[in-house]
Amino acid sequence: MKRSFQYFLFLAVLTLGISSCQSAEKNSTGSEYMPDMGHSIAYEANVYGYYSFNRWGSRDEYHAMAQPRVPVDGTIPRTRNGSPLVNEINVPSAVGSVPYKYEDSEEGRARAMAEIIANPYPITDAGLARGKELYNVFCSTCHGEKGDGAGYLVRDDGGKYPVQPANFLLEEHVTATNGRYYHSIMHGRNLMGSYKDKINYQERWEVIHYIRSLQAADKKLEYSEKSNTLNSIEVPGAVAAKREASSTQETE
């Protein structure tokens, strides 16, 4: 009896060892003895980590749970700005949370590109400085410090990024409407994920301003608080302030 039990135990261990040590290759993940040691079964906010053996329901259910939550109706963003608005360019007062009506689809992207034209914030030195800081934190790793699509994930150590990120210096990006950039920040594009939960409304537009300044620098043009020779859409801060002052005098 003892010998039979030892034989059975030996077969069980052998079978377990064989089934738990299959190597992963190509599109196969192999086999694991304890899947939760290699794949967390914990809920990860803002991270899509679905695994077939986890306990979070179907793939669609996990995807829905992993998305950033929207603010409760009626709440006021911590970043609400009480300063006077620049009515000429319709700057919202709630810089942290502004509704976005364009869905995450090719149709929604096309609508955003066609309808979102001007940056609602004027070009200011302070805004460009904040935009640069945010760009270097969130964008330059892939898109490069110059906006040429050659961030260190692409160029260093043979390149770890499988797909070339967008080169903002190409003519198609220079002439693109702001909707193309804003929609990508909100919903992501290709391998790039969404950044809507990482930077607020005003910060997104400041990053776009900074991208425009990189395009202008590449073309030896000016994109600053005083002048914009890159395009006829964005309003320099000095011009916006002058228009606001003129508008105030007319209403008095």
Secondary structure as GFF3:
##gff-version 3
##sequence-region A 1 252
A	DSSP	alpha_helix	2	20	.	.	.	ID=ss1
A	DSSP	alpha_helix	35	38	.	.	.	ID=ss2
A	DSSP	alpha_helix	59	66	.	.	.	ID=ss3
A	DSSP	three_ten_helix	87	89	.	.	.	ID=ss4
A	DSSP	alpha_helix	106	115	.	.	.	ID=ss5
A	DSSP	alpha_helix	125	138	.	.	.	ID=ss6
A	DSSP	alpha_helix	140	143	.	.	.	ID=ss7
A	DSSP	alpha_helix	152	155	.	.	.	ID=ss8
A	DSSP	three_ten_helix	156	158	.	.	.	ID=ss9
A	DSSP	alpha_helix	171	174	.	.	.	ID=ss10
A	DSSP	alpha_helix	178	187	.	.	.	ID=ss11
A	DSSP	alpha_helix	201	218	.	.	.	ID=ss12
A	DSSP	alpha_helix	237	251	.	.	.	ID=ss13
###
